[in-house]
Amino acid sequence: MWLRMFASVVIPTYNRRSILEKCLLALEQQVLFSEPDGYEVVVVDDGSTDGTPSWLRDEASRFPHVRMVEQEHGGPAEGRNRGVDNARGDLIVFIDSDLVVTESFLACHARALRKSWQQRGDRLSFTYGAVINTANFEQPTTEPHKFQDNSWAYFATGNVAIDREVLERSGLFDTNFRLYGWEDLELGERLRQMDVELVKCPEAVGYHWHPALRLEQVPDLIRVERERAKMGLVFYRKHPTRRVRFIIQFTWLHRLLWELLTLGGLLNERNLRPLLGWLIRNGHQGLAMELLRLPLNRIGVRALFKEAALTGLR
């Protein structure tokens, strides 16, 4: 079976110039060990307003593997599709623009896929690498793996590699997902229906940087939860199954769970503010974020049920 692997790393980005630089520098340092046969990096700028496109053009000599594609702001689903359309590779690797990978990242994906394809006799599998969350901007790759970094998602585009032809047969990403969330897991449902196998590849490590929690971020985090609720229903309308209900938390069990854990809303982002502030000031931003997740989950699930009621969805 023909197993050529030229990899195209597709990265949609929007206003992440500073961490994008680290992301691209790490990709320039890949050691391939003969596989894949070569690679390129396709950066799709999604209408950034922070000077990302002009910066990339000015710094092109630092990133010889990078090609940039520009689009009006349309969201990551449209950006990833555009990246695939412009890619030259027969292996598509998706990562986010705030992911910093190790030097063996592409080689590990390629090696695991080659082994899977040879064993199966076809290319109906994709690899899912490890994502380690970190708030360390200066040295993101020094972050240890934590229990919270484990993921049970089927197809999360923070770190996956898949055969281009299989991906195109799936129909690519649904561009109706214009707000935050679910476009990758929805594509995953279609891949699942095609019997495409998930192959874990923990050796392909990426460090997902996000800024440490600040109280000023809370309104934006609430906005994201409400956007996720809207997009969750787009997901469920396409795949009205029990599994998708659980994925998006559109069940009475989830509603009861978050009401109980927040004492019916008495434990909320407003009255938690003093405690969150104290934790942040004392260097416990991670614990503060975990605590904040309780009211955020309640907000998201309530928004989901409210949106469903408005549209007559049950």
N, C-alpha and C positions, 0 to 999 in steps of 0.2 A: 504494500500500500504506500502511495506517495505521501511522505511525511515532511515535506518542506515546511519551514516555519519562519516566515518573515513577520515580525511582530509590529503592529501599530498600537502605540499607547495613546488612547483617546482621553483627553482631559478637558472637560468644560470648566470655565472659570468666570467668576464675576466679582470684581473688586477684592482680589486677594493677592495683590502684587507682591507683598513682602514674603508671604509664605510660599507663593508660587515660585519665587526664585530658588528657595531651598529644594522644593519639589523637583524642579528642572535640573538643578545641579546634581542631585542624587541620581537622576536618570542618565545624565551624561557620564556617570562613573560606573556604568554597568560592566561586569565581567561576564562574558557570555559562555565561556567554556565550550565553544562550537555550537551551542544551541541557546536561543534560536539562531537562525542563519544570519540575522541582522535585524535592525529595528529602527523605527522612527517614532517621533512624539508629535502628535497632532493636538495642538492647543486650540480650543474653540473659545474665543472671547465672546461672552454673552452680553455685549453692550456695556462693558465696564466704564465707570466714570472716574477711576483712580489713575488713569494714564497707563494701564497695562499694555494696550496695543503699541503705543509709541515707545514705551520702555523695551518691549520685546524686539521691535525693529532696531532700536539703537544698540541693543546688546546681542544681536544675532550671532556674532562671532563666538560668543561664550557658549552658545547652545547649537552646535552643528546638526544635531539630530532633530531639532524642533522645526515644525512648520506651523504657522499660525493661520487660522481661519476666523473671520469676524462675522458676527450676526447682530441684528437688533435684539434687544433683551427679550428672550422668549422662554427662558427656563432651561434646566439641565436636560430634559428629555429631548427637546429640539436640538440642543447643543451636541449631545451624544450622537444623535442621528446624523447631524451634519458632519461630525467628525468621522463617522464610519463611511459616509459618502465620499469624503476626501482622503480616506486612508488608502495606502497602497498594499498593506499587509493582508495575508490570509489568516493571521491570528490577531484577534482584537483583544487588547487588554484595557480594561476600564479602571481608572483610579480617580480620586478627587484631587483638586488642586491644592489641598492642604495636607496631602499625604507625602511623607518623606520615606523613601524606600531604601533598603540595603543594597549593596553592590551585586548580590547574587539574585536579586528579585526576579528579573526576567528569566534567567536560566532555570530557576526553581519551577516557575510556572511551566516553562517549555518542557522540562524534563518530566514533570508529573503528567502533563497532557500527552506527551509522546508515549509514555508507558500505558496510560489509560486507553488511548486509541489503538495501540497494538494489541492489548488484551481483548478489547471489545470487537475489533475488526471494523469499526466505524468511528465517526467523530462526534457521536452524540454524548458528549460529556464536556464539562467546564471545570476549571479549577477555581477554588475560593481560598485566597490567602488570609493571613492573620493581620488584624488591625489592632494596634496598641494605641490607646488614647493618651495624649500627653498635653500638658500646658507649658512645657518647657520649650520655648522658642529657640533659644540659643543652641541647645543640644537635644533635640527631640528624640534621637535614637538611643539615648541613655535611659529612657523610661523602661522600668521592668513591666513584664506582663502581669496583669491583674485579673481577678475573677470577673470583674465587670467588663473586661475586654472580650469575653467569650460571646459569640453570636450564633443564634440558631436560624438566622435568615437563610432563605434558599438561594436568592440571587441578589446580593447587595453590591452595587457597583463601586463601592469604595476600594475593592481589590479583587477583581475577577478576570479570568482569561477564557476566551471561547473562540471556536472556529468561526470564521466570518460567514461561511455559507450557511451554517446552522443558525447563526444569529439572524441573518437576513431572511431565512425561511420562517423564523418566528414572527416576523413583522416589525422588528425593531421596537423602539419606545413609542408609547402613545403620547402624542403631543397635547392631548387634552389635560395632561398633568402639568399645568403651568405654574401652580403654586408649589409650596414645599411638601415633598413626601410622596412615597409609594410608587413612583413610576418604575423603579427597578424591581420591586417585589411583584408588581403586576406583570411585567415581562417574565419574571420568574414563574408565575402561574402558567403562562403559555408554554414556556420551556418544559415545565413539569408535564404538561399535557402531551408534549412531544416525546416523553420518556428520555429527556436529556438528564444525564446523571451528574450530580454534584460530587466533585472529588476534592476533599479537603487538602490544602497545601500549606500547612503552617510554616514551612520554611520560607515561603514568599512573604516576607514581613514588611508591613508599612506602618509608619508612626503617624497617627492622625492628630495633627495639632489643632487645638482650639484654645482661645484665651481663657485664662482662669476666671472664674465667676466674679463678677462685680454686680453690686446692687443695681447699677444703671442698666444692666442687661435684662432685668426681669420683664419690662414691658415687651421687649422684642421676643423673649422666650414665650410669652403668652401669645403673641401674634403668630408665632410659628405653630403652636399647638392648635390654634383655630384654623390655620391653613391646612394643617395635617388632617383635621376633621373633615374639611371640605373635600380634600383629595382622597381621603379614606372612602368616602361614599362613591366617588368616581370609580375607585377600585372595586367596591362591593357590587355596584351596578353591572360591571363587566363580568364579575365572577361571584354570583350570589350563593356562596357555599358557606358551610359552617366553619371551615378552616379559615376563610378570609374574614369572617366575622371575628374570630379569635385574634387573627393577626392585627386587625385595626381596632380591637377592643369594643366592638359593636355588639356587646352582650350584656344582659342584666347582671351577670356574674361580675363583670368588670365594673359596671356602674355601682353595684353594691360594695365591691371591694374598696374603691377609691372614696366612696362616701364614708365608709366605716373608718378607714385609715386617716381621714381628715376630720373625723367627728362631724360629718354632715356639713363641712365647709367652715367649721369654727377654726380649724387649723388651715390658715390660708396665707397667700404671699404677703399680705399686709401685716398681720400680727406676728408672722415669722421674721419680719424684717430685722428687729433688734438682734435676735439670735443669729440670723444669717450674717449680719454685719459683724458680730463678735467673732464668729467662726472665720470669716474672711480676714479680719484684722490679725487673727492669730495663726494664719497660715493653713487653715483647714478648708480651703476652697472646695476640695473634692467632697468632703462630708457635707458642706453647705449645699452643694449641687444635688447630692442624693436626697437631702431633706426637702429641698425645693421641688424635687420630682413628684412628691406626694400631691401638693395642690396643682402642679402643672398637669399631672395625669387626670385629676378630677376635672379641671377646666377643659382638657381635650375631650374626655368622654362625654361630658355634659354638652359641649359644642356639637359633638357627633350626633347625639340623640336629638338635639334641638334642630339641627340642619335636616335630619332625616324626617322629623315631624313636619317641617315646613314643606318638604317635597313629597310627602305622602309615602315615604319609604318605611317599611317595618322590618 
